[in-house]
Amino acid sequence: MNKTPLPIIAGVMNIIIGSINVLGVIGVGIAIAVVWSDHYWVDWTALTVLWIVFAVLLVFSLPSIIAGIYAVQRKNWGIALLGSIASFLTWFIIGLIPLILIALSKDEFGTSHDQTSKEIPLELAKESYAKGVITKEEFEQIKKDIS
């Protein structure tokens, strides 16, 4: 499988978008506090809009960051794609770039099942060989069969 930089680029973009969203959550939270603290005048429409923006940014921040981490590691394409969709929903045009890059690089991602299905038997074989349960030839054959 040929590895390209596409997942890394998409992952970094998702992390940046998620981080900007976190900063937005902080900023909107401060704006809510300022509007709410004005005892003489509270514009309920503005406050409602601020709460909606706050909730949307909060909900989409973490999935974008998590998707970025998975994309950089080339793990679990589904999570990387869902987080890229979260980036797209908050940043539209800019968020479309990591979404497309993740979609194009699907074959570069491993699943946790693929990694586990090879790692567990190999670990068991190593333990068996270390305990003297199997011979070196048997261990080498197991390694060959697994990979």
Stockholm file with secondary structure:
# STOCKHOLM 1.0

chainA/1-147         MNKTPLPIIAGVMNIIIGSINVLGVIGVGIAIAVVWSDHYWVDWTALTVLWIVFAVLLVFSLPSIIAGIYAVQRKNWGIALLGSIASFLTWFIIGLIPLILIALSKDEFGTSHDQTSKEIPLELAKESYAKGVITKEEFEQIKKDIS
#=GR chainA/1-147 SS CCCCSHHHHHHHHHHHHHHHHHHHHHHHHHHHHHHHHCSSCCCHHHHHHHHHHHHHHHHHHHHHHHHHHHHHHTBCHHHHHHHHHHHHHHHHHHHHHHHHHHHHTGGGCBCHHHHHHHHHHHHHHHHHHHHTSSCHHHHHHHHHHHC
#=GC SS_cons         CCCCSHHHHHHHHHHHHHHHHHHHHHHHHHHHHHHHHCSSCCCHHHHHHHHHHHHHHHHHHHHHHHHHHHHHHTBCHHHHHHHHHHHHHHHHHHHHHHHHHHHHTGGGCBCHHHHHHHHHHHHHHHHHHHHTSSCHHHHHHHHHHHC
//
